[in-house]
Amino acid sequence: MNTKLVITAILLALFIELPISLYLFYWVLTQLHPDRLIWFLFIIYIPVVILTSILAKVISGDRD
């Protein structure tokens, strides 16, 4: 397992890919004027995406 490669992939995902995708998702939601339930699900979605992204990168790093 190449630890530097896994850490680099995690940092790129957390600081480049995720903010862009979450901002685009937020922008679409603001344009649609959704109900409070949708906003609640969006807020719950953020930590779930972060955790699954980290776990996916670590697991894929273990296989290499």
Buried (B, 14 or more C-beta within 10 A) or exposed (E): EEEEEBEEBBEEBBEEEBEEEBEEBEEEBEEEEEEEEEEEEBEEEEEEBBEEBBEEBBEEBEEE
